[in-house]
Amino acid sequence: MKRIEFIGPPGAGKTTLFKVVKNLRDNEGEILWSTPEEARRQIRESKNYFPKGKKALLKRSFYTLTNNKKQKEKFLDLCFINHYKNDVFYKTLPRYNPYIDILIKHNANLVRHNENLQREPHLKAKMIGWFLEKRLLLDLAFLAHFEYEKYVVYDDGIIHNNNALSKRELFNKVFNNNSIKNIESLKPEAIIFCKITSDECARRRLKRINEGKGTFIGKSLKKSELKSICATSLEKKERTVENFKALNTPILTLNMEENLQENAVIVKKYINRLIQNRNVSR
């Protein structure tokens, strides 16, 4: 599996841009890449999975009674995930332990310097648990377990969600460690860096919070704290990008204050060209 990841400070507009890029992709004749959710569904369909046995009686009944096609597909996806979850957890997830190790070390340091996390230590556990469950287990290890071969593009993947990678010493523990097997599987094929000024980032995040959106940590911050966090987040993403540049990872840097549609076209062409060039070189 080859993965391409979007990264950038929260509020830069990664998800919005990703949705526009995906719409452009869907309007093409040939779809060259998948989202993690699409990849998992393709794996399920290739396995012809359907809940079986007495224990799955309620699941089959629910599936039969539900008329909404999208709900049926989501329900089967969930059943498929639950069916194979333990296998993936014990057999495939361990190869991504380096990511988990540096995240825990980084977050331990984060708690020591963050009053909000000191007041509410459960947030730390929530952060690590969410990263482990969603980003590593479901979005990465699950696909690797079934040896998914196509390109997968992440708008909110493990590189974006692991600020430990901005620390050179922690970064090197993952990518410059000869004792780690399958190190190539840890590297992204390319990175799309969604760059924005810290002031504009703070303005967008504050708008999202006022609309009832935003992260669980962001909602607990004061306005002054939010501005400081945005500046720090931007610096961390820039350092992460520089670390991957040192590994000769292809990087596309976008100015997220430019026109959204134009940026989406640039990203679409970049991804397609990258995939086509890799296919030709095989």
N, C-alpha and C positions, 0 to 999 in steps of 0.2 A: 504493500500500500504506500502510495506517495501522497503526502499531505502538503497543502498550501494554507498558510495561516494569516489572517488579518490581525494586526495588533495596533494599539493606540490607547491614549488615555481615555478613561470613561467620559462619555459625553462628546467624543470626537465625531460620532456618526457612523461607526463601523457597521452596525446592524442595519441601519437605513441604507447605506451604500451597498451592503451585501444583498439586500432584498432587490434593489434595482438591478444589480449585476445578474442575479438569479433570473429575474424576469427577462433580461436580454438573452440569457442562455436558453430559457425555455422557448423563446421565439425562433431559435436557430433550428436547422434541420437535424444536425448531429449534436448530441449532448456529450461533451467530453469529460465532464466531472460530476461528482455527486456531493450532496451535503451529508453529514454523518447520519441523519435520520433516513435519508433516501438509501444510503448504503446498507443500513441495517435491514430496511424493508426488502431490498434486492436480495440480501442473503436469505431472509426468511422465505421469500418466494422461490428462490433456487432450491431450498430444502423441502418445498411443498409442505411447510409446517402447518399443522392444525392440532389443537388440543385433543389428546386421546386418553382413554382409560376412565375408570369410575371417578377418580378424583377431579377430572376435567368436565364432569357432567354439567355443573352449574355454568362453567365457561361456555360450553357449547350451546346451552340453553339461552344465555344472554346474547350470544352471537346470532342465533336464529331469530330472537325476538326484536333485535335492533334492525331497523330499516335503513338508517342513515349509512351510506357506503363509507364515508370518511370515519365515522365512529367504529365501524366494523374493522377497518384497516388498522386504526389506532389500537383497538382492543387486541387484535391478533399480534401486533407489534409488541405490546406489553406482555402478553402471554409467552411469546417467543423469548423475550428478554429474561423473564422470570425462569423459564425452563432451562436456559443455559447459563444463567448468572453465576452459579457456584463454580462451574467448570472454568469459566473465563476468569473468575476471581483467583482461583488457586493455580491454574495452569499458565495463564498468559499475563495477568496483571503484574506479577513479580518482575518481569523484564523492564517495567517502568518504575521500579523502586527508586532509582536515582532522582527522579523528579519529586517523588514523595519525600525523600530524605532531605533534600535542600529546601523544600517548602516548609517542612516542620522547623528546621533550623532558622530559616528566615522569619517565620511567624513568631517564634519564641523571642527573637530580638525585637520584632514589631510590637509585641505586647508590652515589653519593658519601656518603650518610648511612646506609647499611645494611651492617654488617659481613658478614652472611651472603652478600649479593650480591657483595661485594668478594672474599670467599673463593671463591665459585662463580659467576663472571661468566656462565657458560653459562645460568644460570637467567633472566637478563635476556633473552637471545635466545629462550629457550623461552617466556617470558611473551608477548613480542611476536609470535612466530611463531604461537602458539596463538590469540591474539586476532585476528590477521590471517586465519588459515585458517578457524577455526570461527565466530567471532562476526561478522566482517565479510564474508568471502567466501561462506560457506555459508548463514549464517542471515539475512543482510541483502541483500548484492549479488545473490545468486542469485535471490531473489524479485523484486527490483527489475528485474533483467534481463528477466524474463518478464512484467513489469508486472502482478504479482499484485495484485488489487484488494481482497481481503477484509482484515479486521482480523487482525493477528497478535499474540499475547500471548507475551512472553518472560519466563521466570523467571530467565534468566542472560544478559542481552543486553549490548549495547555500552555503555549508560549505566552499568550496574552494574559492568562490568569495566574502565572507564576512569576512574581516580581523578584524571586530569588535569582532568576537568570540575569538580572541587572548587575548582580555582584560578581565580579570577575572570578574570585576564589571559589564561589559556589558553582558558577557556570563551568569552570574547569573540572570540578568534581564529576560533572556529567559528561562533558564533551571532550575532555583531554585526559581521560582516565583509561589506561590500557587494560585495566582489570575488568572493565565492563564489557560483557559479551553483547553482540548485536547492536553496537553503538550507532550504526547507520540508521537503525529503525527509530532512534530517538530524535534524529535530526529532521527538521522540515525541509521539503524540497525547495520552498521559496517563502518569502515573507512579504506581505503587503502592509506597509507602515502608514497608518492614517494619522498624519501630523496636523496639529492645530496649536494655536497660541494658548498659553495657560489662562489668559483673561477670557477668551472666547469659550474655552472649555468650561470654566467656572460659570459663565453666563448660561450655557446650555444645560449644565447639570442642575443649576438652581431652578431653571424653568421646568425641568423634568420633575424635580422634587415638589414644586408648587402644584404640579398637575397630578400629584399622588403617585409618581413613578420614582425610579432611582433605586440604588442598592440599599440593603438594610443598614450598612454602615454609613452611607451618605446621608440618610435621613436623620441620623443622630448628630450630625455636625452643625456647628454654627457657620454663619456666612464667611467669617474670617478664616475659620478652619478649612472650609471648603476650598477657598482660593489657594491656601497653602498646599492642600492635598493635591489640587490640580497641577500646580507647578512641580511638586515632587513626583507625581505620577508621570508627567511628561518627561522629566529627567530620567526616570527609571526605564521608560520605553526607549528613549534615545540610547541609553547605555546597553540595553538588551540588543538593539539593532546593531550597535557597534561590535558587540561580542559575536554576533552571528556573521557579520561582515568578515571578521577575522577567520572564520571557517569557510570563507568563500561562498556563503549562502547568498543566492540572488535576492536582492531587495528592491521592491518598487515603493518609492516614497511619494505620497500624495499630499497636496495642500488641501485640507478638508474645508477650507473657507472658499474654495473655488466651486464652480458650478457642479452640482451633484450628478446630473446626467452625463456631463463630459467626463467626470472622474470615473463613472461607471463604464463608459465605453473604453477608456484607457485600461481599466482593470480587466475587462472582458477580453480585450485583444492580448493583453499581457499573459493571462492564464492560458488562452488558446495557443499562443505562440510557444509558450513554455512546454506545454503538453505535446504539441506537434513536433517540436524539435527533439524532445526526449524519445518520442516514438520512432523518429527517423534514425536516431543514433543507435538504436538497439540492434 
